[in-house]
Amino acid sequence: MKPLSSKGLHILLTLETESEDLLLDIKGFLEFTEGILATKDVEIVGITNHIFDNQSFTAAVCLKESHLCIHTWPEFKQLTFDVFLCNYTQDNTSKVEQIADEVVQYFKANTIQKHKIYR
């Protein structure tokens, strides 16, 4: 199968939320993430994370199709999130948009920055 010419969409978000409890709940976020990814026909190949002294967290989910990453800053009521899915065997552009939108909804967040990079 010939690869698509567009290599994929990468979305980078900076979000702000009043839901500080969500910025401290890595278990809840990873469960949410695994749940939404199960509906997107993508394959998780690894997850790594770290919880800091103030209970903020960073996590990276490595996918066969690429990745998603998060870092939370409860002291600023903010988080950064990025997701990239390659288009090697199918066009995943709409899935990237859906994942980004679902993360915004999960955190009940306002978008401070959103960057879309077409690879």
All heavy atoms as an XYZ file, in Angstrom:
964
protein
N       0.847     -1.179      0.000
C       0.000      0.000      0.000
C       0.893      1.243      0.000
O       1.818      1.359      0.787
C      -0.908     -0.005      1.234
C      -1.765      1.228      1.352
S      -2.860      1.181      2.780
C      -4.058      0.015      2.190
N       0.590      2.168     -0.885
C       1.367      3.403     -0.983
C       0.963      4.366      0.128
O      -0.221      4.599      0.353
C       1.111      4.047     -2.354
C       1.905      5.309     -2.582
C       1.595      5.898     -3.941
C       2.327      7.212     -4.101
N       1.941      7.902     -5.308
N       1.943      4.947      0.861
C       1.606      5.915      1.921
C       0.922      7.160      1.356
O       1.169      7.546      0.214
C       2.970      6.288      2.510
C       3.923      5.240      2.047
C       3.371      4.699      0.768
N       0.055      7.764      2.168
C      -0.578      9.021      1.785
C       0.474     10.123      1.773
O       1.462     10.076      2.510
C      -1.689      9.374      2.782
C      -2.837      8.378      2.894
C      -3.752      8.750      4.052
C      -3.631      8.314      1.603
N       0.268     11.152      0.948
C       1.267     12.226      0.862
C       1.282     13.096      2.116
O       2.315     13.619      2.494
C       1.021     13.081     -0.378
O      -0.265     13.653     -0.326
N       0.134     13.285      2.766
C       0.092     14.038      4.018
C       0.500     13.099      5.145
O      -0.149     12.086      5.370
C      -1.318     14.567      4.270
O      -1.411     15.071      5.576
N       1.573     13.433      5.851
C       2.090     12.528      6.882
C       1.272     12.548      8.163
O       1.413     11.670      8.989
C       3.550     12.843      7.159
C       4.439     12.523      5.969
C       5.848     13.035      6.182
C       6.622     12.984      4.898
N       6.145     13.939      3.889
N       0.421     13.551      8.331
C      -0.444     13.577      9.502
C      -0.589     14.957     10.099
O       0.079     15.902      9.702
N      -1.493     15.045     11.072
C      -1.777     16.296     11.769
C      -1.270     16.189     13.206
O      -1.501     15.193     13.883
C      -3.281     16.568     11.773
C      -3.772     17.752     12.605
C      -3.164     19.071     12.122
C      -5.295     17.823     12.561
N      -0.589     17.254     13.654
C      -0.085     17.359     15.025
C      -0.758     18.582     15.643
O      -0.642     19.678     15.113
C       1.436     17.544     14.977
C       2.126     17.343     16.277
N       3.491     17.293     16.368
C       1.669     17.183     17.549
C       3.843     17.101     17.628
N       2.760     17.041     18.359
N      -1.496     18.384     16.720
C      -2.156     19.491     17.419
C      -1.491     19.669     18.774
O      -1.285     18.701     19.514
C      -3.672     19.248     17.592
C      -4.364     19.263     16.230
C      -4.284     20.304     18.516
C      -5.868     19.042     16.285
N      -1.144     20.923     19.074
C      -0.549     21.291     20.361
C      -1.486     22.275     21.048
O      -1.882     23.281     20.446
C       0.823     21.935     20.153
C       1.864     21.043     19.490
C       1.881     21.265     17.999
C       3.217     21.307     20.068
N      -1.840     21.965     22.289
C      -2.788     22.787     23.046
C      -2.175     23.282     24.350
O      -1.436     22.551     25.010
C      -4.024     21.964     23.425
C      -4.898     21.405     22.318
C      -5.922     20.446     22.912
C      -5.580     22.522     21.561
N      -2.518     24.505     24.712
C      -2.344     25.002     26.075
C      -3.750     25.314     26.564
O      -4.469     26.094     25.925
C      -1.455     26.259     26.118
O      -0.189     25.947     25.545
C      -1.264     26.731     27.556
N      -4.119     24.695     27.675
C      -5.482     24.809     28.186
C      -5.473     25.341     29.600
O      -4.510     25.154     30.349
C      -6.165     23.434     28.179
C      -6.216     22.697     26.844
C      -6.846     21.317     27.027
C      -6.953     23.498     25.793
N      -6.590     25.979     29.964
C      -6.785     26.482     31.319
C      -8.104     25.933     31.843
O      -9.093     25.904     31.116
C      -6.805     28.011     31.313
C      -6.803     28.622     32.690
C      -6.562     30.112     32.617
O      -7.332     30.803     31.909
O      -5.613     30.582     33.251
N      -8.104     25.513     33.122
C      -9.310     24.927     33.693
C      -9.456     25.312     35.157
O      -8.459     25.507     35.860
C      -9.290     23.382     33.570
O     -10.497     22.860     34.125
C      -8.100     22.761     34.269
N     -10.677     25.398     35.605
C     -10.967     25.592     37.027
C     -11.053     24.254     37.750
O     -11.174     24.218     38.972
C     -12.281     26.375     37.204
C     -12.217     27.806     36.700
C     -11.167     28.645     37.438
O     -11.040     28.502     38.672
O     -10.466     29.429     36.778
N     -11.002     23.146     37.012
C     -11.132     21.799     37.584
C      -9.770     21.283     38.025
O      -9.207     20.368     37.425
C     -11.760     20.855     36.556
O     -13.010     21.336     36.147
N      -9.254     21.873     39.115
C      -7.912     21.534     39.582
C      -7.785     20.046     39.921
O      -6.736     19.442     39.723
C      -7.535     22.378     40.798
C      -6.109     22.135     41.255
C      -5.701     23.014     42.424
O      -6.336     24.047     42.670
O      -4.723     22.632     43.090
N      -8.883     19.447     40.413
C      -8.831     18.021     40.743
C      -8.441     17.171     39.538
O      -7.735     16.175     39.680
C     -10.174     17.557     41.325
C     -11.351     17.833     40.398
O     -11.397     18.919     39.772
O     -12.236     16.963     40.298
N      -8.855     17.564     38.346
C      -8.506     16.803     37.142
C      -7.024     16.944     36.797
O      -6.436     16.036     36.207
C      -9.366     17.251     35.957
C     -10.864     16.982     36.089
C     -11.608     17.581     34.905
C     -11.148     15.498     36.227
N      -6.441     18.080     37.162
C      -5.013     18.300     36.904
C      -4.125     17.477     37.830
O      -2.910     17.408     37.630
C      -4.671     19.786     37.048
C      -5.371     20.737     36.092
C      -5.059     22.180     36.457
C      -4.980     20.442     34.654
N      -4.736     16.848     38.838
C      -4.006     16.046     39.827
C      -4.336     14.560     39.719
O      -3.817     13.759     40.493
C      -4.348     16.530     41.243
C      -4.124     18.016     41.524
C      -4.659     18.380     42.906
C      -2.660     18.379     41.388
N      -5.179     14.190     38.773
C      -5.714     12.830     38.699
C      -5.170     12.088     37.480
O      -5.857     11.953     36.471
C      -7.245     12.891     38.662
C      -7.890     11.514     38.661
O      -7.173     10.506     38.847
O      -9.118     11.456     38.461
N      -3.942     11.600     37.593
C      -3.349     10.897     36.459
C      -4.104      9.602     36.146
O      -4.287      9.254     34.984
C      -1.845     10.619     36.679
C      -1.211     10.139     35.369
C      -1.614      9.662     37.820
C       0.286     10.091     35.383
N      -4.557      8.901     37.174
C      -5.285      7.649     36.950
C      -6.549      7.905     36.125
O      -6.822      7.206     35.146
C      -5.636      6.997     38.292
C      -6.310      5.656     38.163
C      -6.514      5.008     39.534
C      -7.126      3.639     39.384
N      -8.512      3.578     39.744
N      -7.297      8.929     36.506
C      -8.512      9.266     35.770
C      -8.217      9.674     34.342
O      -8.915      9.276     33.408
N      -7.153     10.469     34.152
C      -6.809     10.902     32.801
C      -6.390      9.718     31.929
O      -6.816      9.626     30.775
C      -5.695     11.953     32.807
C      -5.270     12.326     31.421
C      -6.066     13.156     30.639
C      -4.110     11.813     30.872
C      -5.706     13.467     29.338
C      -3.741     12.126     29.572
C      -4.538     12.956     28.811
N      -5.588      8.822     32.471
C      -5.154      7.672     31.659
C      -6.314      6.738     31.338
O      -6.388      6.201     30.229
C      -4.002      6.942     32.336
C      -2.681      7.721     32.378
C      -1.630      6.957     33.168
C      -2.183      8.061     30.977
N      -7.239      6.570     32.267
C      -8.435      5.769     31.973
C      -9.267      6.429     30.880
O      -9.733      5.764     29.949
C      -9.274      5.567     33.237
C      -8.658      4.610     34.220
C      -9.408      4.537     35.550
O     -10.417      5.262     35.741
O      -8.954      3.751     36.416
N      -9.469      7.736     30.989
C     -10.184      8.489     29.959
C      -9.491      8.330     28.605
O     -10.133      8.041     27.588
C     -10.245      9.967     30.354
C     -10.473     10.907     29.218
C     -11.737     11.075     28.672
C      -9.413     11.627     28.676
C     -11.946     11.941     27.601
C      -9.605     12.490     27.618
C     -10.876     12.641     27.078
N      -8.162      8.481     28.594
C      -7.398      8.405     27.352
C      -7.510      7.029     26.714
O      -7.766      6.910     25.513
C      -5.915      8.747     27.626
O      -5.865     10.080     28.153
C      -5.088      8.672     26.367
N      -7.331      5.991     27.512
C      -7.446      4.638     26.971
C      -8.841      4.400     26.415
O      -9.007      3.756     25.373
C      -7.079      3.605     28.034
C      -5.593      3.621     28.357
C      -5.199      2.648     29.465
O      -5.907      1.648     29.687
O      -4.165      2.900     30.102
N      -9.847      4.951     27.072
C     -11.226      4.805     26.603
C     -11.466      5.486     25.269
O     -12.074      4.896     24.371
N     -10.986      6.730     25.116
C     -11.236      7.407     23.836
C     -10.392      6.804     22.722
O     -10.849      6.717     21.584
C     -11.070      8.939     23.902
C      -9.650      9.361     24.225
C     -12.073      9.566     24.849
C      -9.379     10.848     24.013
N      -9.178      6.368     23.048
C      -8.343      5.773     22.000
C      -8.919      4.450     21.515
O      -8.771      4.099     20.340
C      -6.906      5.597     22.495
C      -6.140      6.897     22.734
C      -4.763      6.599     23.312
C      -6.028      7.728     21.471
N      -9.604      3.727     22.383
C     -10.231      2.462     21.984
C     -11.298      2.685     20.919
O     -11.594      1.778     20.136
C     -10.832      1.765     23.203
N     -11.860      3.894     20.854
C     -12.900      4.191     19.861
C     -12.318      4.748     18.559
O     -13.063      5.038     17.632
C     -13.920      5.214     20.408
O     -13.278      6.494     20.525
C     -14.474      4.786     21.760
N     -11.006      4.915     18.495
C     -10.382      5.590     17.348
C      -9.597      4.655     16.435
O      -8.950      5.104     15.497
C      -9.433      6.699     17.828
C     -10.058      7.740     18.735
C     -11.044      8.612     18.010
C     -11.539      9.750     18.857
N     -12.610      9.430     19.781
N      -9.605      3.355     16.701
C      -8.877      2.398     15.866
C      -7.393      2.747     15.778
O      -6.813      2.830     14.699
C      -9.504      2.311     14.472
C      -8.952      1.153     13.651
O      -8.574      0.129     14.250
O      -8.872      1.289     12.418
N      -6.794      3.002     16.953
C      -5.353      3.213     17.063
C      -4.831      2.219     18.107
O      -5.592      1.710     18.925
C      -4.980      4.662     17.441
C      -5.398      5.634     16.360
C      -5.572      5.064     18.782
N      -3.531      1.952     18.069
C      -2.964      0.931     18.939
C      -1.949      1.530     19.910
O      -0.951      2.120     19.494
C      -2.278     -0.140     18.092
C      -1.722     -1.285     18.888
C      -1.051     -2.339     18.023
O      -1.383     -2.446     16.824
O      -0.176     -3.043     18.557
N      -2.217      1.376     21.211
C      -1.280      1.815     22.246
C      -0.140      0.800     22.331
O      -0.390     -0.409     22.454
C      -1.982      1.930     23.615
C      -3.076      2.995     23.575
C      -0.967      2.248     24.714
C      -3.941      3.061     24.830
N       1.096      1.293     22.246
C       2.249      0.399     22.366
C       3.026      0.645     23.663
O       3.890     -0.152     24.019
C       3.189      0.480     21.139
C       2.463     -0.011     19.891
C       3.719      1.879     20.923
N       2.716      1.723     24.371
C       3.365      1.971     25.650
C       2.863      3.240     26.305
O       2.419      4.158     25.617
N       2.908      3.261     27.631
C       2.520      4.453     28.398
C       3.576      4.657     29.474
O       3.954      3.711     30.165
C       1.135      4.290     29.060
C       0.047      4.065     28.015
C       0.806      5.503     29.928
C      -1.321      3.741     28.600
N       4.036      5.880     29.603
C       4.955      6.220     30.683
C       4.474      7.511     31.333
O       3.834      8.329     30.673
C       6.413      6.337     30.179
O       7.283      6.453     31.294
C       6.595      7.511     29.251
N       4.736      7.649     32.626
C       4.262      8.849     33.320
C       5.097      9.114     34.555
O       5.871      8.260     34.997
C       2.777      8.711     33.671
C       2.533      7.579     34.633
O       2.860      7.671     35.807
N       1.954      6.484     34.145
N       4.898     10.304     35.103
C       5.564     10.703     36.337
C       4.632     11.630     37.103
O       4.017     12.518     36.515
C       6.885     11.426     36.042
C       7.588     11.876     37.279
N       8.311     11.010     38.072
C       7.644     13.083     37.889
C       8.796     11.674     39.104
N       8.407     12.935     39.022
N       4.544     11.415     38.407
C       3.762     12.288     39.289
C       4.750     13.099     40.116
O       5.640     12.536     40.756
C       2.827     11.471     40.199
C       1.862     10.649     39.340
C       2.068     12.400     41.147
C       1.039      9.642     40.133
N       4.580     14.411     40.099
C       5.476     15.313     40.822
C       5.024     15.478     42.271
O       3.928     15.059     42.643
C       5.530     16.673     40.101
C       6.150     16.571     38.736
C       5.353     16.339     37.621
C       7.525     16.682     38.566
C       5.920     16.224     36.356
C       8.094     16.562     37.310
C       7.291     16.332     36.195
N       5.867     16.132     43.094
C       5.579     16.314     44.519
C       4.248     17.017     44.771
O       3.570     16.727     45.753
C       6.699     17.101     45.206
C       7.993     16.307     45.305
O       7.952     15.063     45.185
O       9.054     16.935     45.488
N       3.873     17.944     43.883
C       2.605     18.664     44.063
C       1.426     17.930     43.420
O       0.349     18.482     43.283
C       2.708     20.087     43.516
C       2.847     20.136     42.014
O       3.025     19.111     41.338
N       2.774     21.334     41.451
N       1.638     16.687     43.011
C       0.634     15.811     42.399
C       0.303     16.161     40.950
O      -0.593     15.569     40.349
C      -0.654     15.725     43.232
C      -0.425     15.172     44.628
C       0.297     13.823     44.627
O      -0.174     12.867     44.049
N       1.459     13.773     45.257
N       0.993     17.162     40.383
C       0.860     17.375     38.937
C       1.498     16.175     38.258
O       2.192     15.372     38.888
C       1.545     18.675     38.516
O       2.942     18.597     38.727
N       1.242     16.021     36.961
C       1.765     14.846     36.282
C       2.137     15.141     34.843
O       1.698     16.128     34.247
C       0.770     13.679     36.348
C      -0.550     13.917     35.659
C      -0.726     13.623     34.307
C      -1.637     14.420     36.365
C      -1.949     13.821     33.676
C      -2.869     14.622     35.745
C      -3.015     14.319     34.397
N       2.956     14.267     34.330
C       3.285     14.249     32.913
C       3.099     12.814     32.441
O       3.339     11.869     33.208
C       4.718     14.762     32.657
O       4.938     14.895     31.257
C       5.769     13.855     33.249
N       2.629     12.661     31.222
C       2.415     11.317     30.680
C       2.596     11.359     29.175
O       2.277     12.350     28.517
C       1.017     10.807     31.031
N       3.099     10.254     28.663
C       3.230     10.080     27.217
C       2.631      8.721     26.862
O       2.935      7.711     27.507
C       4.688     10.148     26.790
N       1.781      8.740     25.861
C       1.183      7.512     25.354
C       1.744      7.305     23.957
O       1.498      8.114     23.052
C      -0.363      7.604     25.322
C      -0.972      6.323     24.765
C      -0.908      7.913     26.717
N       2.534      6.258     23.818
C       3.128      5.940     22.520
C       2.143      5.048     21.755
O       1.663      4.039     22.283
C       4.462      5.220     22.734
S       5.359      4.900     21.223
N       1.832      5.466     20.552
C       0.897      4.739     19.704
C       1.632      4.178     18.491
O       2.641      4.753     18.066
C      -0.207      5.679     19.207
C      -1.006      6.428     20.270
C      -1.885      7.486     19.629
C      -1.831      5.455     21.091
N       1.118      3.115     17.932
C       1.675      2.620     16.677
C       1.625      3.742     15.643
O       2.529      3.885     14.832
C       0.892      1.399     16.197
C       1.457      0.761     14.941
C       0.724     -0.507     14.581
C      -0.564     -0.144     13.894
N      -1.302     -1.291     13.361
N       0.602      4.577     15.739
C       0.396      5.673     14.787
C       1.144      6.944     15.173
O       1.202      7.876     14.399
C      -1.103      5.972     14.652
C      -1.930      4.816     14.131
C      -2.234      3.729     15.165
O      -1.934      3.908     16.368
O      -2.764      2.685     14.763
N       1.666      7.077     16.365
C       2.533      8.148     16.861
C       2.370      8.308     18.363
O       2.741      7.421     19.097
C       2.377      9.473     16.134
O       3.511     10.279     16.448
N       1.764      9.445     18.865
C       1.787      9.680     20.302
C       0.777     10.723     20.751
O       0.231     11.457     19.940
C       3.177     10.179     20.722
C       3.422     11.605     20.307
N       3.865     11.945     19.059
C       3.254     12.773     20.977
C       3.960     13.263     18.973
N       3.595     13.792     20.125
N       0.603     10.769     22.077
C      -0.001     11.933     22.730
C       0.730     12.147     24.042
O       1.244     11.206     24.649
C      -1.516     11.787     22.912
C      -2.096     10.658     23.738
C      -2.107     10.994     25.211
C      -3.517     10.404     23.270
N       0.835     13.425     24.442
C       1.565     13.801     25.663
C       0.799     14.881     26.415
O       0.128     15.703     25.805
C       2.953     14.347     25.314
S       4.029     13.170     24.492
N       0.957     14.853     27.735
C       0.317     15.846     28.588
C       1.262     16.236     29.720
O       2.071     15.422     30.170
C      -1.006     15.302     29.182
C      -1.739     16.399     29.966
C      -0.767     14.064     30.027
C      -3.151     16.017     30.384
N       1.147     17.486     30.150
C       1.817     17.948     31.364
C       0.872     18.923     32.051
O       0.332     19.819     31.410
C       3.152     18.638     31.052
C       3.934     18.931     32.285
N       4.798     18.012     32.840
C       3.937     19.991     33.110
C       5.327     18.523     33.942
N       4.813     19.724     34.135
N       0.663     18.720     33.357
C      -0.268     19.585     34.085
C       0.472     20.514     35.039
O       1.501     20.159     35.594
C      -1.300     18.758     34.888
O      -0.644     18.037     35.935
C      -2.063     17.794     33.983
N      -0.089     21.722     35.193
C       0.407     22.737     36.124
C      -0.761     23.220     36.973
O      -1.374     24.250     36.680
C       0.989     23.937     35.375
C       2.361     23.749     34.835
C       3.541     23.910     35.504
C       2.710     23.391     33.499
N       4.597     23.666     34.653
C       4.112     23.342     33.419
C       1.971     23.080     32.355
C       4.795     23.012     32.255
C       2.640     22.744     31.198
C       4.035     22.714     31.162
N      -1.105     22.517     38.047
C      -2.244     22.942     38.869
C      -2.047     24.326     39.485
O      -3.027     25.051     39.677
C      -2.340     21.850     39.945
C      -1.040     21.139     39.912
C      -0.479     21.288     38.540
N      -0.796     24.684     39.761
C      -0.543     26.008     40.364
C      -0.922     27.154     39.426
O      -1.160     28.271     39.864
C       0.919     26.131     40.820
C       1.955     26.078     39.714
C       2.432     24.676     39.328
O       1.683     23.687     39.535
O       3.544     24.572     38.796
N      -1.000     26.863     38.115
C      -1.431     27.864     37.126
C      -2.804     27.545     36.539
O      -3.276     28.250     35.653
C      -0.408     27.965     35.986
C       0.968     28.363     36.435
C       2.032     27.487     36.315
C       1.204     29.618     36.998
C       3.310     27.846     36.728
C       2.479     29.986     37.414
C       3.531     29.091     37.284
N      -3.399     26.428     37.006
C      -4.679     25.940     36.466
C      -4.565     25.674     34.962
O      -5.492     25.950     34.198
C      -5.818     26.916     36.768
C      -6.047     27.117     38.251
C      -7.192     28.061     38.504
C      -7.401     28.242     39.999
N      -8.489     29.141     40.294
N      -3.423     25.145     34.539
C      -3.167     24.925     33.114
C      -2.597     23.538     32.839
O      -2.103     22.858     33.735
C      -2.201     25.973     32.579
C      -2.771     27.371     32.572
C      -1.821     28.377     31.960
O      -0.716     28.054     31.531
N      -2.244     29.630     31.930
N      -2.652     23.181     31.569
C      -2.019     21.971     31.078
C      -1.617     22.183     29.634
O      -2.174     23.044     28.941
C      -2.952     20.763     31.183
C      -4.191     20.795     30.287
C      -4.168     19.654     29.292
C      -5.438     20.735     31.134
N      -0.622     21.417     29.227
C      -0.280     21.362     27.805
C      -0.554     19.942     27.343
O      -0.399     18.969     28.098
C       1.194     21.728     27.550
O       2.035     20.854     28.304
C       1.465     23.178     27.928
N      -0.982     19.832     26.104
C      -1.346     18.538     25.528
C      -0.983     18.559     24.055
O      -1.188     19.561     23.371
C      -2.858     18.301     25.687
C      -3.335     17.014     25.069
C      -3.210     15.819     25.762
C      -3.888     17.004     23.804
C      -3.637     14.627     25.186
C      -4.308     15.815     23.224
C      -4.194     14.629     23.922
N      -0.429     17.455     23.583
C      -0.252     17.354     22.141
C      -0.572     15.946     21.675
O      -0.449     14.976     22.430
C       1.146     17.809     21.698
C       2.237     16.820     21.965
O       2.742     16.793     23.097
O       2.601     16.078     21.039
N      -1.049     15.882     20.448
C      -1.407     14.602     19.835
C      -1.008     14.643     18.358
O      -1.221     15.638     17.675
C      -2.912     14.288     20.000
C      -3.799     15.402     19.458
C      -3.267     12.949     19.370
N      -0.394     13.566     17.923
C      -0.022     13.401     16.513
C      -0.360     11.984     16.099
O      -0.041     11.029     16.808
C       1.473     13.663     16.312
C       1.945     13.419     14.893
C       1.397     14.125     13.835
C       2.928     12.495     14.624
C       1.823     13.907     12.530
C       3.375     12.267     13.326
C       2.823     12.978     12.280
N      -1.055     11.862     14.980
C      -1.311     10.568     14.361
C      -0.839     10.652     12.920
O      -1.199     11.589     12.201
C      -2.803     10.209     14.374
C      -3.477     10.043     15.723
C      -4.961      9.724     15.539
C      -2.806      8.961     16.555
N      -0.054      9.689     12.516
C       0.405      9.698     11.130
C      -0.697      9.133     10.221
O      -1.628      8.476     10.667
C       1.704      8.906     10.982
S       1.522      7.138     11.197
N      -0.552      9.426      8.958
C      -1.524      8.988      7.947
C      -0.940      7.894      7.058
O      -1.231      7.842      5.881
C      -1.940     10.176      7.064
C      -2.810     11.164      7.801
O      -3.447     10.832      8.779
N      -2.840     12.385      7.321
N      -0.115      7.028      7.604
C       0.599      6.057      6.780
C      -0.353      5.158      5.997
O      -0.217      5.021      4.784
C       1.543      5.218      7.641
C       2.364      4.252      6.828
C       3.331      4.706      5.943
C       2.158      2.881      6.930
C       4.077      3.834      5.177
C       2.908      1.996      6.172
C       3.863      2.472      5.302
O       4.591      1.602      4.542
N      -1.333      4.548      6.654
C      -2.238      3.632      5.954
C      -3.659      4.167      5.826
O      -4.461      3.597      5.091
C      -2.298      2.264      6.667
O      -2.745      2.462      8.004
C      -0.932      1.594      6.670
N      -3.976      5.225      6.552
C      -5.313      5.829      6.460
C      -5.237      7.274      6.926
O      -4.319      7.646      7.646
C      -6.316      5.054      7.316
C      -6.015      5.096      8.803
C      -6.966      4.235      9.620
O      -7.943      3.707      9.104
N      -6.686      4.093     10.893
N      -6.207      8.073      6.522
C      -6.240      9.479      6.918
C      -6.795      9.574      8.339
O      -7.973      9.317      8.575
C      -7.099     10.278      5.940
C      -7.074     11.771      6.228
O      -6.524     12.183      7.276
O      -7.609     12.527      5.404
N      -5.935      9.935      9.290
C      -6.314     10.046     10.700
C      -6.567     11.485     11.136
O      -6.714     11.742     12.330
C      -5.215      9.426     11.575
C      -5.217      7.915     11.511
O      -6.257      7.279     11.573
N      -4.034      7.332     11.376
N      -6.636     12.418     10.196
C      -6.761     13.833     10.531
C      -7.963     14.103     11.438
O      -7.833     14.791     12.463
C      -6.865     14.677      9.242
O      -5.717     14.400      8.431
C      -6.927     16.156      9.546
N      -9.115     13.560     11.106
C     -10.315     13.833     11.914
C     -10.189     13.220     13.306
O     -10.714     13.779     14.277
C     -11.573     13.342     11.207
O     -11.576     11.932     11.107
N      -9.471     12.113     13.429
C      -9.278     11.500     14.751
C      -8.442     12.411     15.654
O      -8.705     12.512     16.848
C      -8.596     10.141     14.619
C      -9.461      9.090     13.963
C      -8.697      7.794     13.825
C      -9.486      6.798     12.992
N      -8.730      5.551     12.805
N      -7.430     13.069     15.088
C      -6.605     13.989     15.868
C      -7.479     15.133     16.385
O      -7.408     15.503     17.559
C      -5.420     14.522     15.031
C      -4.652     15.594     15.786
C      -4.488     13.384     14.650
N      -8.304     15.693     15.515
C      -9.224     16.766     15.912
C     -10.164     16.298     17.019
O     -10.396     17.017     18.003
C     -10.046     17.247     14.709
C      -9.238     17.919     13.626
C      -8.933     19.384     13.905
O      -9.209     19.884     15.014
O      -8.396     20.027     12.983
N     -10.710     15.083     16.874
C     -11.638     14.546     17.871
C     -10.956     14.347     19.215
O     -11.515     14.706     20.264
C     -12.213     13.212     17.385
C     -13.153     13.333     16.221
C     -13.454     11.976     15.583
O     -13.118     10.927     16.119
N     -14.084     11.999     14.412
N      -9.745     13.784     19.205
C      -9.011     13.560     20.458
C      -8.752     14.890     21.161
O      -8.992     15.026     22.361
C      -7.702     12.794     20.203
C      -8.014     11.354     19.764
C      -6.805     12.819     21.437
C      -6.824     10.606     19.186
N      -8.287     15.889     20.413
C      -8.022     17.205     21.002
C      -9.305     17.792     21.599
O      -9.301     18.293     22.732
C      -7.423     18.147     19.963
N     -10.405     17.720     20.861
C     -11.680     18.251     21.349
C     -12.147     17.523     22.613
O     -12.661     18.146     23.549
C     -12.761     18.146     20.266
C     -12.543     19.109     19.120
O     -11.706     20.040     19.245
O     -13.203     18.927     18.068
N     -11.973     16.208     22.636
C     -12.420     15.422     23.791
C     -11.579     15.734     25.034
O     -12.097     15.722     26.152
C     -12.412     13.932     23.453
C     -13.527     13.572     22.468
C     -13.485     12.128     22.000
O     -13.372     11.232     22.860
O     -13.575     11.897     20.788
N     -10.295     16.027     24.853
C      -9.441     16.405     25.983
C      -9.884     17.760     26.539
O      -9.969     17.936     27.758
C      -7.948     16.397     25.572
C      -7.082     17.090     26.620
C      -7.482     14.964     25.354
N     -10.186     18.704     25.666
C     -10.690     20.009     26.112
C     -11.967     19.810     26.939
O     -12.115     20.387     28.020
C     -10.950     20.952     24.911
C     -11.660     22.224     25.363
C      -9.641     21.289     24.201
N     -12.869     18.971     26.450
C     -14.121     18.713     27.165
C     -13.869     18.014     28.499
O     -14.489     18.357     29.512
C     -15.060     17.878     26.300
C     -15.579     18.616     25.085
C     -16.276     17.698     24.096
O     -16.578     16.544     24.389
N     -16.520     18.212     22.889
N     -12.962     17.041     28.511
C     -12.649     16.291     29.738
C     -12.199     17.242     30.846
O     -12.637     17.120     31.988
C     -11.566     15.250     29.452
C     -11.050     14.557     30.690
C     -11.768     13.498     31.259
C      -9.862     14.944     31.297
C     -11.301     12.858     32.403
C      -9.391     14.306     32.439
C     -10.118     13.262     32.988
O      -9.655     12.633     34.125
N     -11.337     18.177     30.500
C     -10.815     19.112     31.501
C     -11.722     20.329     31.712
O     -11.391     21.196     32.514
C      -9.400     19.572     31.129
C      -8.345     18.540     31.414
C      -7.833     17.748     30.400
C      -7.881     18.353     32.713
C      -6.860     16.789     30.662
C      -6.904     17.399     32.993
C      -6.400     16.607     31.962
N     -12.849     20.390     30.984
C     -13.760     21.538     31.080
C     -12.944     22.820     30.907
O     -13.037     23.769     31.694
C     -14.505     21.536     32.407
C     -15.284     20.267     32.687
C     -15.879     20.276     34.087
C     -16.476     18.955     34.469
N     -15.493     18.001     34.991
N     -12.108     22.827     29.878
C     -11.062     23.830     29.736
C     -11.377     24.888     28.684
O     -12.163     24.664     27.764
C      -9.748     23.135     29.364
N     -10.701     26.010     28.852
C     -10.647     27.052     27.829
C      -9.319     26.893     27.100
O      -8.289     26.622     27.727
C     -10.727     28.445     28.462
C     -12.051     28.678     29.138
O     -13.103     28.343     28.624
N     -12.000     29.249     30.335
N      -9.358     27.110     25.807
C      -8.146     26.980     25.009
C      -7.399     28.307     25.005
O      -7.932     29.323     24.570
C      -8.491     26.559     23.562
O      -9.200     25.318     23.617
C      -7.235     26.403     22.719
N      -6.163     28.287     25.517
C      -5.303     29.470     25.499
C      -4.540     29.521     24.171
O      -4.433     30.566     23.546
C      -4.319     29.446     26.682
C      -5.100     29.512     27.992
C      -3.320     30.597     26.583
C      -4.225     29.311     29.221
N      -4.001     28.390     23.766
C      -3.291     28.280     22.486
C      -3.668     26.968     21.816
O      -3.836     25.955     22.497
C      -1.781     28.289     22.671
C      -1.190     29.564     23.147
C       0.339     29.464     23.241
O       0.965     28.559     22.693
N       0.943     30.385     23.944
N      -3.775     27.024     20.498
C      -3.975     25.800     19.708
C      -3.177     25.970     18.427
O      -3.381     26.922     17.684
C      -5.450     25.578     19.375
C      -5.700     24.299     18.588
C      -7.185     24.063     18.377
C      -7.436     22.738     17.694
N      -8.895     22.473     17.562
N      -2.267     25.042     18.218
C      -1.460     25.062     17.002
C      -1.699     23.765     16.243
O      -1.714     22.678     16.852
C       0.034     25.173     17.328
C       0.374     26.423     18.085
N       0.483     27.639     17.474
C       0.617     26.631     19.395
C       0.774     28.556     18.389
N       0.859     27.963     19.568
N      -1.900     23.899     14.949
C      -2.056     22.725     14.084
C      -0.880     22.702     13.124
O      -0.610     23.699     12.426
C      -3.345     22.817     13.275
C      -4.609     22.716     14.083
C      -5.798     22.757     13.147
C      -7.095     22.714     13.901
N      -8.239     22.668     12.971
N      -0.197     21.590     13.123
C       0.936     21.423     12.224
C       0.624     20.240     11.312
O       0.431     19.118     11.782
C       2.241     21.164     13.003
C       2.498     22.309     13.985
C       3.410     20.969     12.044
C       3.586     22.022     15.000
N       0.563     20.514     10.024
C       0.353     19.452      9.046
C       1.715     18.955      8.610
O       2.498     19.717      8.029
C      -0.478     19.949      7.867
C      -1.880     20.290      8.282
C      -2.218     21.581      8.709
C      -2.878     19.319      8.292
C      -3.513     21.879      9.131
C      -4.174     19.621      8.702
C      -4.476     20.896      9.117
O      -5.743     21.199      9.518
N       2.034     17.728      8.934
C       3.364     17.176      8.663
C       3.483     16.737      7.213
O       2.551     16.439      6.560
C       3.640     15.984      9.580
C       3.520     16.316     11.054
C       4.726     17.039     11.514
N       4.659     17.261     12.957
C       5.528     17.974     13.604
N       6.522     18.538     12.996
N       5.418     18.154     14.894
